[in-house]
Amino acid sequence: MTGRALAGAAFALAFVAAVWVTDLGFAEGTGAASPMMTRECKMDALERSACVIEMILKDVRDTYPLSAGGGIGSIRQLSTTRYAIELLREEHADVFTYEVEFDADQVRIVGKSGG
């Protein structure tokens, strides 16, 4: 790979990383998920699920300490208003359950438990 191609690849990787860690369009949240974490979403079932999963991923990035492990094991919709994410660790998995609420065109995380 030439120096110019390598620089271009590095720029592209940095750009993708910057997009990945930036705000996905809902209220700033640090620490635990809060009722202020709200996002406007289309309300068909597929879009609603995708919206909630994006919010959960944002919360995990903001609140879960990065450490050795295997990453995300699964994200599942448990019911209309409950989702779970499993984060794989060296010897175990941390599982967080999120409660969400839907109002008109908005989805809000109203609770988080587990660990």
C-alpha positions in Angstrom: 0.0 0.0 0.0 1.4 3.4 -0.9 1.7 6.2 1.6 -1.1 8.1 0.0 -3.4 5.0 0.1 -2.5 4.3 3.7 -3.2 7.9 4.7 -6.6 7.7 2.9 -7.4 4.4 4.6 -6.5 6.0 8.0 -8.7 9.0 7.3 -11.6 6.8 6.3 -11.2 4.7 9.5 -11.0 7.8 11.7 -14.1 9.2 10.0 -16.1 6.0 10.6 -14.9 5.9 14.2 -16.0 9.5 14.7 -19.4 8.9 13.3 -19.8 5.7 15.4 -19.1 7.6 18.7 -21.1 10.8 18.0 -24.6 11.5 19.3 -27.3 9.5 17.6 -29.9 12.2 18.0 -31.2 12.0 21.6 -30.6 13.9 24.8 -27.1 13.8 26.2 -26.8 11.2 28.9 -23.8 10.2 31.1 -24.0 7.7 33.8 -27.1 5.5 34.1 -29.8 5.7 31.5 -32.3 8.4 32.4 -35.8 9.3 31.5 -34.4 12.2 29.6 -33.0 9.8 27.0 -35.5 10.3 24.2 -35.4 10.0 20.5 -37.9 10.7 17.7 -38.6 7.5 15.7 -40.8 6.2 13.0 -43.4 4.0 14.6 -43.7 0.9 12.5 -42.4 -2.2 14.4 -39.1 -2.6 12.6 -38.2 1.1 12.8 -39.2 1.2 16.5 -37.0 -1.8 17.4 -34.1 -0.3 15.4 -34.5 3.0 17.2 -34.5 1.4 20.6 -31.5 -0.7 19.8 -29.6 2.4 18.7 -30.5 4.1 21.9 -29.3 1.1 24.0 -26.0 1.0 22.1 -25.5 4.7 22.7 -26.2 4.2 26.4 -23.7 1.3 26.6 -21.0 3.3 24.9 -21.6 6.2 27.3 -22.0 4.2 30.6 -20.2 0.8 30.3 -16.5 0.8 31.2 -14.5 -0.6 28.3 -12.6 -3.7 29.4 -11.3 -7.0 28.2 -14.1 -9.3 26.9 -15.9 -10.5 23.9 -18.1 -7.5 23.1 -21.9 -7.7 22.6 -23.2 -11.2 22.8 -26.8 -10.4 22.0 -29.5 -7.7 22.0 -33.1 -9.0 22.3 -36.5 -7.6 22.5 -38.2 -9.3 25.4 -41.6 -7.6 25.1 -43.0 -4.5 23.4 -41.4 -2.3 26.0 -38.4 -4.4 27.3 -35.1 -5.1 25.7 -31.9 -6.8 27.0 -28.3 -6.5 26.0 -25.7 -9.1 26.9 -22.1 -7.9 27.2 -19.5 -10.7 27.2 -16.7 -10.6 29.7 -13.7 -12.9 30.4 -15.5 -15.2 32.8 -19.1 -14.1 32.6 -21.7 -11.9 30.9 -23.2 -8.6 32.1 -26.9 -8.4 31.1 -28.8 -5.1 31.2 -32.5 -4.8 30.8 -34.0 -1.6 29.5 -37.6 -0.4 29.9 -38.9 1.9 27.2 -42.0 4.0 26.7 -43.6 5.1 23.4 -45.4 8.4 22.9 -46.6 9.5 19.5 -43.3 9.7 17.5 -41.0 9.4 20.4 -39.3 6.6 22.3 -37.9 7.1 25.8 -35.8 4.9 28.0 -37.5 5.0 31.4 -35.5 2.3 33.2 -32.3 0.2 33.2 -31.4 -2.7 35.5 -28.8 -5.4 35.7 -25.1 -5.6 35.4 
